[in-house]
Amino acid sequence: MGKPNEKYRNHGIYAEWIAKYVAHKRSLGYKMEDIEERLSPFDRLTIERGEAEIGITKDLFDAYMRPRPLESSTNRYERATILRNFSAYLQLMGYESYLPMLPKNHNSTFTPHIYTKAEMAALFRECDKLYVHRHYMYSMKCMMPALIRMLYGTGARIGEALNLKNGDVDLQEGLILLRECKNGQDRLLPMSLSLREVCKDYAAYKLKSGLTATPERPFFTSPDGHSPTEGTIYELFRTVLYRAGIPYEGGKHGPRIHDLRHTFCVNALVKMSEAGQDLYYSMPILMTYMGHKSLSATNRYVRLTEEMYPGLLKQVDAAHKYVFPDIGVNLEEEDYEDD
């Protein structure tokens, strides 16, 4: 977990809640490197206005969002997103707090990378080739075969997977319990038989390395028990991408490890469509499974799937296609938030 940025320590009525918010997000695996800095102008505004009660009002939000001289539309949009996410956290903590509808970010060109079956086969192959030398027992390479398969096979977020304890992974029943997920709720995810076998092999490898399998210990560790960081996993994943022959374009263009979650959701929609399931009834189930706050994020996958497989989603006919309206929440906002 990162430390608070002393340079941008806040002092207003929301200072304590900003610190709690940052700690909460970091506990879920988000970097949150500059959020104290990004929320400092908001903190100063609350002091200037003499705010005395917790709970962001529309008037306070609008005052903070007044255009700044020479400010780009992208920067203003990011300011709104950050404050909206903080306001959502306050709601989660039981306070009435204003949540505006965000406009479309016209400058955003974000498109997730949906891995093909051939690319996933190559990723699995290269993960399986990773080798831990005896004098590098702190290496995280040993967990990659199970971790990448879990992300691809369940749609879990990387932070959620790395937070798993041994007691959260039921290898007999084939269930994974994700605790205190991004939206503040626990989720129970099933494992396929193949994923279960891979995780059993990984658990056996840990026992062979002398690690205890007590319920409170992390499920994903190095051979000597060190817990992974997202940064370490990102570096390993970039190596695997290179060896698999999948070009990395850098930054948010990826491909990224988070795109395994996007790929899972698209694949789930394709399977539901091919099985003739009615998306009108299936979408709320998928939304709950993915841990989305609303249908809007899940709906973006419908649009993405329809673009990738023209004509596939025939069930979304004229009577139902507006049930999930495109309200301008893109995948990056809803599912990537502060990453």
LOZAVO-365610 format. One record per residue (C-alpha): residue number from 0; residue in one letter; x, y, z. Coordinates in nm, 2 decimals. Layout:
N
+-----+---+--------+--------+--------+
|   k | r |      X |      Y |      Z |
+-----+---+--------+--------+--------+
| NUM | a |      X |      Y |      Z |
...
+-----+---+--------+--------+--------+
This chain:
339
+-----+---+--------+--------+--------+
|   k | r |      X |      Y |      Z |
+-----+---+--------+--------+--------+
|   0 | m |   0.00 |   0.00 |   0.00 |
|   1 | g |   0.13 |   0.34 |  -0.09 |
|   2 | k |   0.19 |   0.62 |   0.16 |
|   3 | p |   0.00 |   0.95 |   0.16 |
|   4 | n |   0.16 |   1.23 |  -0.04 |
|   5 | e |   0.29 |   1.46 |   0.24 |
|   6 | k |   0.33 |   1.75 |  -0.01 |
|   7 | y |  -0.04 |   1.75 |  -0.09 |
|   8 | r |  -0.18 |   1.67 |   0.26 |
|   9 | n |  -0.54 |   1.80 |   0.28 |
|  10 | h |  -0.68 |   1.99 |   0.57 |
|  11 | g |  -1.05 |   2.05 |   0.50 |
|  12 | i |  -1.36 |   1.87 |   0.63 |
|  13 | y |  -1.30 |   1.59 |   0.37 |
|  14 | a |  -0.93 |   1.54 |   0.45 |
|  15 | e |  -0.99 |   1.23 |   0.66 |
|  16 | w |  -1.23 |   1.09 |   0.40 |
|  17 | i |  -0.99 |   1.15 |   0.11 |
|  18 | a |  -0.72 |   0.96 |   0.30 |
|  19 | k |  -0.97 |   0.67 |   0.37 |
|  20 | y |  -1.08 |   0.67 |   0.01 |
|  21 | v |  -0.72 |   0.64 |  -0.12 |
|  22 | a |  -0.64 |   0.37 |   0.13 |
|  23 | h |  -0.96 |   0.18 |   0.03 |
|  24 | k |  -0.88 |   0.19 |  -0.34 |
|  25 | r |  -0.52 |   0.09 |  -0.28 |
|  26 | s |  -0.63 |  -0.21 |  -0.08 |
|  27 | l |  -0.82 |  -0.32 |  -0.39 |
|  28 | g |  -0.50 |  -0.30 |  -0.60 |
|  29 | y |  -0.54 |   0.05 |  -0.75 |
|  30 | k |  -0.23 |   0.27 |  -0.77 |
|  31 | m |  -0.39 |   0.60 |  -0.67 |
|  32 | e |  -0.05 |   0.77 |  -0.70 |
|  33 | d |  -0.17 |   1.13 |  -0.74 |
|  34 | i |  -0.52 |   1.14 |  -0.61 |
|  35 | e |  -0.43 |   1.35 |  -0.30 |
|  36 | e |  -0.28 |   1.60 |  -0.53 |
|  37 | r |  -0.57 |   1.59 |  -0.77 |
|  38 | l |  -0.82 |   1.64 |  -0.49 |
|  39 | s |  -0.62 |   1.92 |  -0.32 |
|  40 | p |  -0.81 |   2.20 |  -0.52 |
|  41 | f |  -1.14 |   2.05 |  -0.40 |
|  42 | d |  -1.01 |   2.04 |  -0.05 |
|  43 | r |  -0.91 |   2.41 |  -0.07 |
|  44 | l |  -1.25 |   2.50 |  -0.21 |
|  45 | t |  -1.43 |   2.34 |   0.08 |
|  46 | i |  -1.22 |   2.54 |   0.32 |
|  47 | e |  -1.29 |   2.86 |   0.13 |
|  48 | r |  -1.67 |   2.79 |   0.13 |
|  49 | g |  -1.67 |   2.69 |   0.49 |
|  50 | e |  -1.82 |   2.35 |   0.42 |
|  51 | a |  -1.93 |   2.20 |   0.75 |
|  52 | e |  -2.11 |   1.87 |   0.66 |
|  53 | i |  -1.99 |   1.56 |   0.48 |
|  54 | g |  -2.18 |   1.50 |   0.15 |
|  55 | i |  -2.10 |   1.67 |  -0.18 |
|  56 | t |  -2.40 |   1.88 |  -0.29 |
|  57 | k |  -2.47 |   1.97 |  -0.65 |
|  58 | d |  -2.38 |   2.33 |  -0.58 |
|  59 | l |  -2.04 |   2.23 |  -0.44 |
|  60 | f |  -1.97 |   1.99 |  -0.73 |
|  61 | d |  -2.07 |   2.26 |  -0.99 |
|  62 | a |  -1.85 |   2.52 |  -0.81 |
|  63 | y |  -1.55 |   2.29 |  -0.83 |
|  64 | m |  -1.62 |   2.21 |  -1.19 |
|  65 | r |  -1.62 |   2.57 |  -1.31 |
|  66 | p |  -1.39 |   2.59 |  -1.62 |
|  67 | r |  -1.04 |   2.70 |  -1.54 |
|  68 | p |  -0.84 |   2.94 |  -1.77 |
|  69 | l |  -0.68 |   2.75 |  -2.06 |
|  70 | e |  -0.80 |   2.42 |  -1.92 |
|  71 | s |  -0.85 |   2.14 |  -2.18 |
|  72 | s |  -1.17 |   1.95 |  -2.21 |
|  73 | t |  -0.99 |   1.63 |  -2.13 |
|  74 | n |  -0.84 |   1.77 |  -1.80 |
|  75 | r |  -1.19 |   1.90 |  -1.70 |
|  76 | y |  -1.34 |   1.57 |  -1.77 |
|  77 | e |  -1.08 |   1.39 |  -1.56 |
|  78 | r |  -1.15 |   1.63 |  -1.27 |
|  79 | a |  -1.51 |   1.55 |  -1.29 |
|  80 | t |  -1.44 |   1.17 |  -1.30 |
|  81 | i |  -1.21 |   1.19 |  -0.99 |
|  82 | l |  -1.46 |   1.39 |  -0.78 |
|  83 | r |  -1.75 |   1.17 |  -0.90 |
|  84 | n |  -1.57 |   0.86 |  -0.79 |
|  85 | f |  -1.49 |   1.01 |  -0.45 |
|  86 | s |  -1.86 |   1.11 |  -0.42 |
|  87 | a |  -1.96 |   0.75 |  -0.50 |
|  88 | y |  -1.73 |   0.63 |  -0.21 |
|  89 | l |  -1.90 |   0.88 |   0.03 |
|  90 | q |  -2.24 |   0.72 |  -0.08 |
|  91 | l |  -2.09 |   0.38 |   0.00 |
|  92 | m |  -2.00 |   0.51 |   0.34 |
|  93 | g |  -2.36 |   0.61 |   0.41 |
|  94 | y |  -2.36 |   0.98 |   0.32 |
|  95 | e |  -2.59 |   1.16 |   0.07 |
|  96 | s |  -2.36 |   1.28 |  -0.20 |
|  97 | y |  -2.42 |   1.41 |  -0.55 |
|  98 | l |  -2.35 |   1.18 |  -0.85 |
|  99 | p |  -2.37 |   1.37 |  -1.18 |
| 100 | m |  -2.40 |   1.20 |  -1.52 |
| 101 | l |  -2.07 |   1.23 |  -1.69 |
| 102 | p |  -2.07 |   1.36 |  -2.05 |
| 103 | k |  -1.89 |   1.16 |  -2.32 |
| 104 | n |  -1.52 |   1.22 |  -2.33 |
| 105 | h |  -1.49 |   1.31 |  -2.70 |
| 106 | n |  -1.11 |   1.31 |  -2.68 |
| 107 | s |  -1.11 |   0.95 |  -2.56 |
| 108 | t |  -1.00 |   0.69 |  -2.81 |
| 109 | f |  -0.99 |   0.40 |  -2.57 |
| 110 | t |  -1.07 |   0.06 |  -2.71 |
| 111 | p |  -0.99 |  -0.25 |  -2.51 |
| 112 | h |  -0.79 |  -0.53 |  -2.67 |
| 113 | i |  -0.99 |  -0.85 |  -2.70 |
| 114 | y |  -0.76 |  -1.14 |  -2.70 |
| 115 | t |  -0.82 |  -1.40 |  -2.97 |
| 116 | k |  -0.81 |  -1.77 |  -2.89 |
| 117 | a |  -0.48 |  -1.80 |  -3.07 |
| 118 | e |  -0.33 |  -1.52 |  -2.86 |
| 119 | m |  -0.46 |  -1.68 |  -2.54 |
| 120 | a |  -0.30 |  -2.01 |  -2.64 |
| 121 | a |   0.03 |  -1.83 |  -2.69 |
| 122 | l |   0.00 |  -1.65 |  -2.36 |
| 123 | f |  -0.07 |  -1.97 |  -2.17 |
| 124 | r |   0.22 |  -2.14 |  -2.35 |
| 125 | e |   0.47 |  -1.87 |  -2.26 |
| 126 | c |   0.34 |  -1.85 |  -1.90 |
| 127 | d |   0.40 |  -2.23 |  -1.86 |
| 128 | k |   0.76 |  -2.18 |  -1.99 |
| 129 | l |   0.85 |  -1.94 |  -1.71 |
| 130 | y |   1.10 |  -2.10 |  -1.48 |
| 131 | v |   1.20 |  -2.01 |  -1.13 |
| 132 | h |   1.57 |  -2.06 |  -1.05 |
| 133 | r |   1.65 |  -2.19 |  -0.70 |
| 134 | h |   1.84 |  -1.87 |  -0.61 |
| 135 | y |   1.54 |  -1.65 |  -0.72 |
| 136 | m |   1.29 |  -1.80 |  -0.48 |
| 137 | y |   1.12 |  -1.45 |  -0.44 |
| 138 | s |   1.03 |  -1.46 |  -0.81 |
| 139 | m |   0.66 |  -1.43 |  -0.90 |
| 140 | k |   0.70 |  -1.64 |  -1.22 |
| 141 | c |   0.56 |  -1.95 |  -1.06 |
| 142 | m |   0.22 |  -1.80 |  -1.01 |
| 143 | m |   0.17 |  -1.67 |  -1.37 |
| 144 | p |   0.02 |  -1.99 |  -1.53 |
| 145 | a |  -0.26 |  -2.00 |  -1.26 |
| 146 | l |  -0.30 |  -1.62 |  -1.23 |
| 147 | i |  -0.34 |  -1.55 |  -1.61 |
| 148 | r |  -0.58 |  -1.84 |  -1.65 |
| 149 | m |  -0.79 |  -1.72 |  -1.35 |
| 150 | l |  -0.82 |  -1.37 |  -1.49 |
| 151 | y |  -0.92 |  -1.50 |  -1.83 |
| 152 | g |  -1.15 |  -1.77 |  -1.70 |
| 153 | t |  -1.34 |  -1.57 |  -1.44 |
| 154 | g |  -1.32 |  -1.20 |  -1.54 |
| 155 | a |  -1.18 |  -1.10 |  -1.20 |
| 156 | r |  -0.98 |  -0.78 |  -1.18 |
| 157 | i |  -0.61 |  -0.82 |  -1.11 |
| 158 | g |  -0.64 |  -0.65 |  -0.77 |
| 159 | e |  -0.92 |  -0.88 |  -0.67 |
| 160 | a |  -0.71 |  -1.19 |  -0.77 |
| 161 | l |  -0.40 |  -1.07 |  -0.59 |
| 162 | n |  -0.60 |  -1.01 |  -0.27 |
| 163 | l |  -0.72 |  -1.37 |  -0.26 |
| 164 | k |  -0.64 |  -1.57 |   0.05 |
| 165 | n |  -0.60 |  -1.95 |   0.06 |
| 166 | g |  -0.94 |  -1.97 |   0.24 |
| 167 | d |  -1.11 |  -1.78 |  -0.04 |
| 168 | v |  -1.02 |  -2.05 |  -0.30 |
| 169 | d |  -1.23 |  -2.36 |  -0.27 |
| 170 | l |  -1.05 |  -2.61 |  -0.49 |
| 171 | q |  -1.29 |  -2.89 |  -0.41 |
| 172 | e |  -1.61 |  -2.71 |  -0.49 |
| 173 | g |  -1.45 |  -2.49 |  -0.76 |
| 174 | l |  -1.54 |  -2.15 |  -0.61 |
| 175 | i |  -1.36 |  -1.83 |  -0.56 |
| 176 | l |  -1.47 |  -1.57 |  -0.30 |
| 177 | l |  -1.37 |  -1.21 |  -0.39 |
| 178 | r |  -1.39 |  -0.99 |  -0.08 |
| 179 | e |  -1.46 |  -0.62 |  -0.07 |
| 180 | c |  -1.45 |  -0.57 |  -0.44 |
| 181 | k |  -1.42 |  -0.25 |  -0.63 |
| 182 | n |  -1.79 |  -0.16 |  -0.56 |
| 183 | g |  -1.78 |  -0.26 |  -0.20 |
| 184 | q |  -1.94 |  -0.60 |  -0.23 |
| 185 | d |  -1.82 |  -0.96 |  -0.21 |
| 186 | r |  -1.85 |  -1.18 |  -0.52 |
| 187 | l |  -1.85 |  -1.56 |  -0.56 |
| 188 | l |  -1.71 |  -1.69 |  -0.89 |
| 189 | p |  -1.71 |  -2.04 |  -1.03 |
| 190 | m |  -1.40 |  -2.21 |  -1.17 |
| 191 | s |  -1.40 |  -2.43 |  -1.48 |
| 192 | l |  -1.26 |  -2.78 |  -1.43 |
| 193 | s |  -0.95 |  -2.69 |  -1.62 |
| 194 | l |  -0.89 |  -2.38 |  -1.41 |
| 195 | r |  -0.95 |  -2.58 |  -1.10 |
| 196 | e |  -0.68 |  -2.83 |  -1.20 |
| 197 | v |  -0.43 |  -2.56 |  -1.28 |
| 198 | c |  -0.49 |  -2.40 |  -0.94 |
| 199 | k |  -0.46 |  -2.74 |  -0.77 |
| 200 | d |  -0.12 |  -2.78 |  -0.94 |
| 201 | y |  -0.01 |  -2.44 |  -0.82 |
| 202 | a |  -0.13 |  -2.51 |  -0.46 |
| 203 | a |   0.07 |  -2.84 |  -0.47 |
| 204 | y |   0.38 |  -2.65 |  -0.59 |
| 205 | k |   0.35 |  -2.41 |  -0.30 |
| 206 | l |   0.33 |  -2.70 |  -0.05 |
| 207 | k |   0.63 |  -2.86 |  -0.22 |
| 208 | s |   0.82 |  -2.53 |  -0.17 |
| 209 | g |   0.75 |  -2.55 |   0.20 |
| 210 | l |   0.47 |  -2.29 |   0.22 |
| 211 | t |   0.19 |  -2.33 |   0.47 |
| 212 | a |  -0.17 |  -2.34 |   0.33 |
| 213 | t |  -0.33 |  -2.16 |   0.62 |
| 214 | p |  -0.66 |  -1.99 |   0.52 |
| 215 | e |  -0.54 |  -1.64 |   0.61 |
| 216 | r |  -0.22 |  -1.65 |   0.39 |
| 217 | p |  -0.22 |  -1.51 |   0.03 |
| 218 | f |  -0.31 |  -1.76 |  -0.24 |
| 219 | f |  -0.08 |  -1.60 |  -0.50 |
| 220 | t |   0.28 |  -1.58 |  -0.36 |
| 221 | s |   0.64 |  -1.64 |  -0.47 |
| 222 | p |   0.80 |  -1.98 |  -0.37 |
| 223 | d |   0.93 |  -1.82 |  -0.05 |
| 224 | g |   0.60 |  -1.66 |   0.05 |
| 225 | h |   0.64 |  -1.30 |  -0.07 |
| 226 | s |   0.31 |  -1.14 |  -0.18 |
| 227 | p |   0.30 |  -1.00 |  -0.54 |
| 228 | t |   0.26 |  -0.63 |  -0.64 |
| 229 | e |   0.07 |  -0.53 |  -0.94 |
| 230 | g |   0.38 |  -0.36 |  -1.08 |
| 231 | t |   0.57 |  -0.69 |  -1.07 |
| 232 | i |   0.29 |  -0.88 |  -1.24 |
| 233 | y |   0.26 |  -0.60 |  -1.51 |
| 234 | e |   0.63 |  -0.64 |  -1.59 |
| 235 | l |   0.61 |  -1.02 |  -1.61 |
| 236 | f |   0.30 |  -0.99 |  -1.83 |
| 237 | r |   0.48 |  -0.76 |  -2.07 |
| 238 | t |   0.76 |  -1.02 |  -2.10 |
| 239 | v |   0.50 |  -1.29 |  -2.17 |
| 240 | l |   0.33 |  -1.07 |  -2.43 |
| 241 | y |   0.66 |  -1.02 |  -2.61 |
| 242 | r |   0.75 |  -1.39 |  -2.61 |
| 243 | a |   0.40 |  -1.47 |  -2.73 |
| 244 | g |   0.45 |  -1.24 |  -3.03 |
| 245 | i |   0.17 |  -1.00 |  -2.93 |
| 246 | p |   0.28 |  -0.64 |  -3.00 |
| 247 | y |   0.27 |  -0.40 |  -2.70 |
| 248 | e |   0.18 |  -0.05 |  -2.80 |
| 249 | g |   0.24 |   0.11 |  -2.47 |
| 250 | g |   0.04 |   0.31 |  -2.21 |
| 251 | k |  -0.33 |   0.27 |  -2.23 |
| 252 | h |  -0.32 |   0.13 |  -2.58 |
| 253 | g |  -0.19 |  -0.20 |  -2.43 |
| 254 | p |  -0.27 |  -0.49 |  -2.47 |
| 255 | r |  -0.30 |  -0.49 |  -2.09 |
| 256 | i |  -0.36 |  -0.75 |  -1.83 |
| 257 | h |  -0.70 |  -0.58 |  -1.75 |
| 258 | d |  -0.80 |  -0.66 |  -2.11 |
| 259 | l |  -0.83 |  -1.02 |  -2.00 |
| 260 | r |  -1.14 |  -0.91 |  -1.81 |
| 261 | h |  -1.28 |  -0.73 |  -2.11 |
| 262 | t |  -1.21 |  -1.05 |  -2.32 |
| 263 | f |  -1.40 |  -1.26 |  -2.06 |
| 264 | c |  -1.71 |  -1.04 |  -2.08 |
| 265 | v |  -1.72 |  -1.03 |  -2.46 |
| 266 | n |  -1.67 |  -1.41 |  -2.47 |
| 267 | a |  -1.96 |  -1.45 |  -2.22 |
| 268 | l |  -2.19 |  -1.25 |  -2.44 |
| 269 | v |  -2.09 |  -1.44 |  -2.75 |
| 270 | k |  -2.16 |  -1.77 |  -2.57 |
| 271 | m |  -2.50 |  -1.65 |  -2.45 |
| 272 | s |  -2.59 |  -1.53 |  -2.79 |
| 273 | e |  -2.49 |  -1.85 |  -2.96 |
| 274 | a |  -2.68 |  -2.05 |  -2.70 |
| 275 | g |  -2.99 |  -1.85 |  -2.79 |
| 276 | q |  -3.03 |  -1.69 |  -2.45 |
| 277 | d |  -3.24 |  -1.38 |  -2.42 |
| 278 | l |  -3.01 |  -1.09 |  -2.33 |
| 279 | y |  -3.30 |  -0.90 |  -2.18 |
| 280 | y |  -3.30 |  -1.14 |  -1.89 |
| 281 | s |  -2.92 |  -1.24 |  -1.90 |
| 282 | m |  -2.77 |  -0.89 |  -1.88 |
| 283 | p |  -2.85 |  -0.82 |  -1.51 |
| 284 | i |  -2.69 |  -1.16 |  -1.42 |
| 285 | l |  -2.38 |  -1.07 |  -1.61 |
| 286 | m |  -2.37 |  -0.73 |  -1.45 |
| 287 | t |  -2.39 |  -0.88 |  -1.10 |
| 288 | y |  -2.12 |  -1.14 |  -1.19 |
| 289 | m |  -1.88 |  -0.88 |  -1.32 |
| 290 | g |  -1.94 |  -0.66 |  -1.02 |
| 291 | h |  -2.06 |  -0.36 |  -1.23 |
| 292 | k |  -2.25 |  -0.08 |  -1.05 |
| 293 | s |  -2.51 |  -0.05 |  -1.33 |
| 294 | l |  -2.61 |  -0.20 |  -1.66 |
| 295 | s |  -2.44 |   0.09 |  -1.84 |
| 296 | a |  -2.10 |  -0.06 |  -1.81 |
| 297 | t |  -2.21 |  -0.41 |  -1.91 |
| 298 | n |  -2.41 |  -0.26 |  -2.20 |
| 299 | r |  -2.08 |  -0.12 |  -2.34 |
| 300 | y |  -1.97 |  -0.48 |  -2.39 |
| 301 | v |  -2.29 |  -0.55 |  -2.59 |
| 302 | r |  -2.19 |  -0.26 |  -2.83 |
| 303 | l |  -1.83 |  -0.38 |  -2.84 |
| 304 | t |  -1.94 |  -0.74 |  -2.91 |
| 305 | e |  -2.18 |  -0.63 |  -3.18 |
| 306 | e |  -1.90 |  -0.43 |  -3.35 |
| 307 | m |  -1.67 |  -0.74 |  -3.34 |
| 308 | y |  -1.93 |  -0.99 |  -3.45 |
| 309 | p |  -2.18 |  -0.80 |  -3.67 |
| 310 | g |  -2.53 |  -0.95 |  -3.66 |
| 311 | l |  -2.44 |  -1.19 |  -3.38 |
| 312 | l |  -2.66 |  -1.03 |  -3.11 |
| 313 | k |  -2.99 |  -1.08 |  -3.30 |
| 314 | q |  -3.18 |  -1.12 |  -2.97 |
| 315 | v |  -3.14 |  -0.74 |  -2.91 |
| 316 | d |  -3.42 |  -0.67 |  -3.16 |
| 317 | a |  -3.61 |  -0.35 |  -3.22 |
| 318 | a |  -3.82 |  -0.41 |  -2.90 |
| 319 | h |  -3.53 |  -0.45 |  -2.67 |
| 320 | k |  -3.22 |  -0.27 |  -2.81 |
| 321 | y |  -3.30 |   0.05 |  -2.62 |
| 322 | v |  -3.34 |  -0.13 |  -2.29 |
| 323 | f |  -2.96 |  -0.08 |  -2.25 |
| 324 | p |  -2.91 |   0.27 |  -2.38 |
| 325 | d |  -2.57 |   0.40 |  -2.47 |
| 326 | i |  -2.55 |   0.68 |  -2.21 |
| 327 | g |  -2.19 |   0.77 |  -2.26 |
| 328 | v |  -2.01 |   0.57 |  -1.99 |
| 329 | n |  -1.71 |   0.41 |  -2.15 |
| 330 | l |  -1.53 |   0.10 |  -2.04 |
| 331 | e |  -1.24 |   0.30 |  -1.92 |
| 332 | e |  -1.45 |   0.52 |  -1.69 |
| 333 | e |  -1.66 |   0.25 |  -1.54 |
| 334 | d |  -1.42 |  -0.04 |  -1.52 |
| 335 | y |  -1.08 |   0.12 |  -1.51 |
| 336 | e |  -1.17 |   0.42 |  -1.29 |
| 337 | d |  -0.86 |   0.54 |  -1.11 |
| 338 | d |  -0.60 |   0.30 |  -1.26 |
+-----+---+--------+--------+--------+
